Amino acid sequence: MKKRLLFAVAAFLVAAMISASLIFTSAAGNILYGDCTGDGTVNGKDLIRLRKYLAAYDDASGSSSVELGPAGSDTEYELFKFRLRDDGTYEVKARQYAMLPDEVAIPSEYNGKPVTALSANAFNGYCDTDSIIIPESITSIGYGAFSGCTGLTNITIPDSVTSIGYGAFSRCAGLTNITIPDGVTSIGDHAFSDCTGLTSITIPDSVTSIGDAAFRDCTSLTSVTIGSGVTSIGSYAFQYCSSLTSVTIGSGVTSIGEGSFYGCAGLTNITIPDSVTSIGSNAFYNCAGLTSVTIGSGVTSIGNSAFYNCAGLTNITIPDGVTSIGEYVFSDCAGLTSITIPDSVTSIGYRAFSGCAGLTNITIPDNVTYIGVSAFSGCTGLTSITIPDSVTYIGNSAFYDCAGLTSISFNGTVEQWDVIYKDWGWNYNTGDYTVHCTDGDIPKN
């Protein structure tokens, strides 16, 4: 009578919380995961409580165990669901509400055919499972395959894997280290984002691309080695990796994406190899601990705000191939005392060096024609500047608040200086400078 009552209660809860396609079947059960999100809501995952209660009753009464799962799940593959792929192999995922043990070994074949892929969201949210063994038959790890497996502490990616999909290991907070094998060629967007326990990562030479936000918010990550096969680092790939102190960029990288190292406050030095041609906007934004940057000779483009608020940076040399310095590129680099701008540069953008209070003098090279709005505003330590006769425009507030400015050396005549278009307030709140032209001096007007 008591067991009939328990079955009735179970049936009622199942009907209330999940679809009617899940029914009682007799099969052996193992360990279940609990309320992984801890959100206090009642959902299908909370069936653990009922199942454990029934299991405890069965053990005490000596009756057969009760499994709440899909009908016909009493095979050795009761934990998994398989789907036949177009190539004749199978992909696998955990059955919904399956009773996963602490250690899971994914089968390498099904129905006599190899299992080659982990489906999208294959183990998403199974946070009580701490170890998953992936067989050598697997070649791809799909979208969100292990996302949210917060209890996962041990996983080995076999050499057979060639691609790691979008969000494959995102939010696996328990992972402290992981080895990416030599066969992997691509790491998808968000692949390891929010793996807050991960401390180091080596990306092998076989990898050609690192996806957007691939390691974002890996707050314990201290060192990264990027292999020579990688050609592009995705946007915000290492954003907010606040503990990151060491980065080695491989010799094959040609582009550093937007915000790649945004907010990596622990990073102290970086060498950008000669293979790199472009540094994206916000690439090193707010890397406040950065004191040394070497930019390779191949760089031709530096994006807006690329080194914004790198307050510890003391000197930098811009390579010859760069033609323009964009908006906010070195803005608020308060520790910057020396900058070398090459002759290839033709324009200096909006607020490019604003707030660089440590700069005392600067030479603008001969081919620059445009000095943008507020380009050097707030450079309170600036005392002298050299401007070439190629300049045709000086923007509004270009030298605003350069209170220490006393000398402007102009490599042209007084007449040439007079014909430069100087926007309103270009020299507002500067010191009592004198413009030294090749044929005479002009006091501040």
C-alpha positions in Angstrom: 0.0 0.0 0.0 2.8 2.4 0.9 4.7 1.8 -2.3 1.5 2.3 -4.4 1.1 5.7 -2.6 4.7 6.6 -3.4 4.2 5.7 -7.1 1.1 7.9 -7.1 3.0 10.8 -5.7 5.8 10.3 -8.1 3.4 10.2 -11.1 1.7 13.4 -10.0 5.1 15.3 -9.6 6.3 14.0 -12.9 3.1 15.2 -14.6 3.4 18.6 -13.0 7.1 19.2 -13.6 8.0 17.5 -16.9 6.4 16.1 -20.0 4.4 12.9 -20.1 7.0 11.3 -22.3 9.0 10.4 -19.2 7.6 7.3 -17.4 8.7 4.8 -14.8 10.7 1.8 -16.0 12.6 -0.7 -14.0 16.4 -0.2 -14.3 19.4 0.2 -12.1 20.1 3.7 -10.9 23.3 5.5 -10.0 24.2 9.0 -8.8 22.0 12.0 -9.8 22.9 15.7 -9.9 21.0 18.2 -7.8 19.8 21.7 -8.0 22.8 22.8 -9.9 21.8 26.5 -10.3 20.7 26.9 -6.7 17.9 29.1 -7.9 15.4 27.6 -5.5 13.0 26.8 -8.3 11.3 23.4 -8.8 12.1 21.9 -12.2 13.0 18.6 -13.8 16.4 18.5 -12.1 14.8 18.5 -8.7 13.4 15.0 -9.5 16.7 13.8 -7.9 15.0 14.3 -4.5 12.1 12.0 -5.4 14.4 9.4 -7.0 16.8 9.3 -4.1 13.8 8.9 -1.7 12.4 6.1 -3.7 15.8 4.4 -3.9 16.2 4.7 -0.1 12.8 3.1 0.3 13.6 0.3 -2.1 16.9 -0.5 -0.3 15.1 -0.7 3.0 12.3 -2.9 1.7 14.5 -5.1 -0.4 12.4 -4.5 -3.5 13.8 -3.8 -6.9 15.1 -0.2 -7.6 13.0 2.3 -9.4 14.4 4.4 -12.3 12.6 7.5 -13.5 13.7 7.8 -17.1 12.8 7.2 -20.7 11.0 4.1 -21.5 13.3 1.3 -22.7 16.3 2.8 -20.9 17.4 -0.5 -19.3 20.4 -1.0 -21.7 24.1 -0.3 -20.9 23.5 3.0 -22.8 20.7 4.2 -20.6 22.8 7.3 -19.7 23.2 8.4 -23.3 21.2 9.3 -26.4 22.7 8.7 -29.8 22.0 10.2 -33.2 23.2 8.9 -36.6 25.1 11.4 -38.6 25.2 11.8 -42.4 28.7 10.2 -42.5 27.4 7.0 -40.9 28.9 7.7 -37.4 27.1 8.6 -34.2 27.1 11.7 -32.0 26.2 11.4 -28.4 24.7 13.3 -25.5 23.5 12.6 -22.0 19.8 11.7 -21.8 17.7 14.4 -20.2 17.6 13.8 -16.4 19.9 10.8 -16.8 21.4 9.5 -13.5 25.1 10.3 -14.2 27.7 8.8 -11.8 30.7 10.9 -10.5 32.9 9.5 -13.3 31.4 9.1 -16.8 33.1 7.2 -19.6 31.6 8.1 -23.0 31.3 5.0 -25.2 33.5 4.9 -28.4 30.9 3.1 -30.5 27.2 2.3 -30.7 25.5 -0.3 -32.8 28.9 -1.3 -34.1 29.6 2.2 -35.5 32.0 4.8 -34.0 30.9 7.7 -31.9 32.7 10.7 -33.4 31.0 13.8 -31.9 29.6 15.2 -28.8 26.3 16.8 -29.5 25.4 20.4 -28.7 24.8 20.8 -25.0 25.8 17.1 -24.6 26.4 17.4 -20.8 25.3 20.9 -20.2 24.5 21.6 -16.5 25.5 18.1 -15.1 27.4 19.8 -12.4 27.8 16.9 -9.9 29.9 14.9 -12.4 33.5 15.5 -11.7 35.3 13.4 -14.3 34.4 12.7 -17.9 36.5 10.4 -20.1 36.3 11.2 -23.8 37.2 8.3 -26.1 39.8 8.5 -28.9 36.9 8.1 -31.5 35.7 11.7 -30.8 36.8 14.3 -33.4 34.6 17.3 -32.4 33.2 18.7 -29.2 30.0 20.5 -30.0 28.3 23.7 -28.9 28.0 24.0 -25.1 28.9 20.3 -24.7 30.1 20.7 -21.1 28.8 24.2 -20.4 27.9 24.8 -16.8 29.5 21.6 -15.5 30.7 23.4 -12.4 31.8 20.3 -10.6 33.9 19.0 -13.4 37.5 18.8 -12.2 39.1 16.3 -14.6 38.8 15.9 -18.3 41.2 14.8 -21.0 40.7 15.9 -24.6 42.0 13.1 -26.8 44.4 13.6 -29.7 41.6 12.7 -32.1 39.7 16.0 -31.5 40.1 18.6 -34.2 37.5 21.3 -33.1 36.2 22.6 -29.8 32.9 24.3 -30.4 31.1 27.4 -29.1 30.9 27.5 -25.3 32.1 23.9 -25.1 33.6 24.3 -21.6 32.1 27.6 -20.6 31.4 28.0 -16.8 33.4 24.9 -15.9 34.6 26.6 -12.7 36.1 23.5 -11.2 38.6 23.0 -14.0 42.1 24.1 -13.0 44.1 22.9 -16.1 43.3 21.4 -19.4 45.5 20.2 -22.2 44.5 21.1 -25.8 45.9 18.3 -28.0 48.0 18.9 -31.1 45.2 17.9 -33.5 42.9 20.7 -32.6 42.7 23.4 -35.4 40.0 25.7 -34.0 38.9 26.9 -30.6 35.3 28.3 -30.8 33.8 31.4 -29.4 33.4 31.3 -25.6 34.9 27.8 -25.6 36.4 28.3 -22.1 34.8 31.5 -20.9 34.1 31.8 -17.2 36.4 28.9 -16.3 37.4 30.8 -13.2 39.6 28.0 -11.8 41.8 27.6 -14.9 45.4 28.7 -14.2 47.3 28.1 -17.4 46.8 27.2 -21.0 49.0 26.2 -23.9 47.5 26.5 -27.4 49.3 24.1 -29.7 50.8 25.0 -33.1 47.9 23.1 -34.9 45.4 25.7 -33.8 44.8 28.4 -36.4 42.2 30.5 -34.8 41.1 31.5 -31.2 37.4 32.4 -31.2 35.8 35.5 -29.7 35.7 35.5 -25.9 37.3 32.1 -25.9 38.9 32.6 -22.5 37.0 35.6 -21.2 36.6 35.9 -17.5 39.1 33.1 -16.7 40.1 35.1 -13.7 42.7 32.7 -12.3 44.5 32.3 -15.6 48.2 33.4 -15.1 50.0 32.3 -18.3 49.1 31.8 -21.9 51.2 30.4 -24.7 49.8 30.8 -28.2 51.3 28.5 -30.8 52.9 29.6 -34.1 50.0 28.1 -36.1 47.5 30.7 -34.8 46.8 33.5 -37.2 44.1 35.4 -35.4 43.2 36.1 -31.8 39.4 36.7 -31.6 37.7 39.7 -30.1 37.7 39.8 -26.3 39.5 36.4 -26.3 41.1 37.0 -22.9 39.0 39.9 -21.7 39.1 40.3 -17.9 41.7 37.6 -17.3 42.7 39.8 -14.4 45.5 37.4 -13.0 47.2 37.0 -16.4 50.9 38.0 -16.1 52.5 36.2 -19.0 51.4 36.0 -22.6 53.5 34.5 -25.5 52.1 35.4 -28.9 53.1 32.9 -31.6 55.0 34.1 -34.7 52.1 33.2 -37.0 49.6 35.6 -35.5 48.6 38.4 -38.0 45.8 40.1 -36.1 45.0 40.8 -32.5 41.2 41.2 -32.3 39.2 43.9 -30.7 39.4 43.9 -26.9 41.6 40.7 -26.9 43.3 41.5 -23.6 40.8 44.1 -22.4 41.1 44.6 -18.6 44.0 42.2 -18.1 45.2 44.3 -15.2 48.0 41.9 -14.1 49.7 41.9 -17.5 53.1 43.7 -17.1 54.8 43.2 -20.5 53.8 42.1 -24.0 55.8 41.5 -27.2 53.8 41.7 -30.4 55.7 39.7 -33.1 56.6 41.1 -36.5 53.9 38.9 -38.1 51.1 41.0 -36.6 49.7 43.6 -39.0 46.8 44.9 -37.0 46.0 45.5 -33.3 42.3 45.8 -32.8 40.3 48.5 -31.0 40.4 48.2 -27.2 43.0 45.3 -27.5 44.8 46.3 -24.3 42.2 48.6 -22.9 42.7 49.3 -19.2 45.8 47.0 -18.8 46.8 49.2 -15.9 49.8 47.1 -14.9 51.4 47.1 -18.4 54.8 48.7 -18.2 56.5 47.5 -21.4 55.1 47.0 -25.0 57.1 46.0 -28.0 55.2 46.4 -31.2 56.5 44.4 -34.1 57.6 46.0 -37.4 54.8 44.4 -39.4 52.0 46.4 -37.6 50.3 48.9 -39.9 47.1 49.5 -38.0 46.4 50.3 -34.3 42.7 50.5 -33.5 40.9 53.1 -31.4 41.6 52.9 -27.6 44.0 50.0 -28.2 46.1 51.0 -25.1 43.6 53.2 -23.3 44.4 53.7 -19.6 47.6 51.6 -19.6 48.7 53.9 -16.8 51.9 52.0 -16.1 53.3 52.2 -19.6 56.4 54.4 -19.7 57.6 54.4 -23.3 56.5 53.1 -26.7 57.8 53.0 -30.2 55.3 53.0 -33.1 56.6 51.0 -36.1 57.2 52.6 -39.5 54.2 51.0 -41.2 51.5 52.7 -39.2 49.8 55.5 -41.1 47.4 56.9 -38.5 47.0 57.0 -34.7 43.3 56.5 -34.0 41.0 57.8 -31.3 42.0 57.3 -27.7 44.8 55.0 -28.7 47.1 56.0 -25.8 44.6 58.1 -23.9 45.2 58.3 -20.1 48.5 56.5 -20.3 49.6 58.8 -17.4 53.0 57.1 -16.9 54.1 57.5 -20.5 57.2 59.7 -20.7 58.5 58.9 -24.2 56.8 58.1 -27.5 58.3 57.7 -31.0 56.0 58.5 -33.9 57.3 57.4 -37.3 57.4 59.4 -40.5 54.7 57.1 -42.0 52.0 58.6 -39.8 49.8 61.2 -41.5 47.1 61.8 -38.9 46.7 61.8 -35.1 43.2 61.2 -34.0 40.7 62.4 -31.4 42.2 62.3 -27.9 45.0 60.0 -29.1 47.3 61.1 -26.3 44.9 63.0 -24.0 45.7 62.6 -20.3 49.3 61.5 -20.9 50.5 63.7 -18.0 54.0 62.2 -18.0 54.9 63.4 -21.5 57.3 66.3 -21.4 58.1 66.7 -25.0 57.0 65.3 -28.3 58.0 65.4 -31.9 55.4 65.1 -34.6 56.9 63.7 -37.8 57.1 65.4 -41.1 54.2 63.8 -42.9 51.5 64.5 -40.4 48.8 66.7 -41.8 46.0 66.4 -39.2 46.1 66.8 -35.4 42.7 65.8 -34.1 40.4 67.3 -31.6 41.8 67.1 -28.0 44.7 65.0 -29.3 47.0 66.1 -26.5 44.6 67.6 -24.1 45.4 67.1 -20.4 49.1 66.5 -21.1 49.9 68.6 -18.1 53.6 67.8 -18.1 54.2 68.8 -21.7 56.6 71.7 -22.0 57.6 71.5 -25.7 56.4 70.1 -29.0 57.7 70.1 -32.5 55.1 70.5 -35.3 56.1 70.0 -39.0 55.1 72.3 -41.9 53.1 69.5 -43.4 50.3 70.1 -40.8 47.2 71.8 -42.2 44.7 71.3 -39.4 44.9 71.5 -35.6 41.7 70.5 -33.9 39.6 72.1 -31.2 41.2 71.7 -27.7 44.2 69.9 -29.3 46.4 71.2 -26.5 43.8 72.0 -24.0 45.0 72.1 -20.4 48.7 71.7 -21.4 49.4 74.3 -18.7 53.2 73.7 -18.8 53.6 74.2 -22.6 56.1 77.0 -23.2 57.6 76.1 -26.6 56.2 75.1 -30.0 58.9 74.5 -32.6 57.4 74.8 -36.1 59.4 73.6 -39.0 58.1 76.2 -41.4 57.8 80.0 -41.8 55.6 82.4 -39.9 53.4 82.7 -43.0 53.0 78.9 -43.1 52.1 78.8 -39.5 49.4 81.5 -40.0 47.7 79.6 -42.8 47.2 76.4 -40.7 43.6 76.0 -39.8 43.4 76.1 -36.0 40.0 75.2 -34.6 38.5 77.2 -31.8 40.2 76.6 -28.4 43.1 74.6 -29.8 45.4 76.3 -27.3 43.0 76.9 -24.4 44.5 76.9 -21.0 48.1 76.3 -22.2 51.2 77.9 -20.8 52.6 81.2 -22.3 54.3 79.5 -25.2 56.2 80.9 -28.0 56.0 79.5 -31.6 59.5 79.3 -33.0 59.3 79.4 -36.8 62.2 79.1 -39.2 62.0 82.9 -39.9 60.9 84.3 -36.6 59.0 83.8 -33.3 55.3 84.3 -32.6 54.1 84.8 -29.0 50.9 83.2 -27.7 47.9 84.9 -29.1 
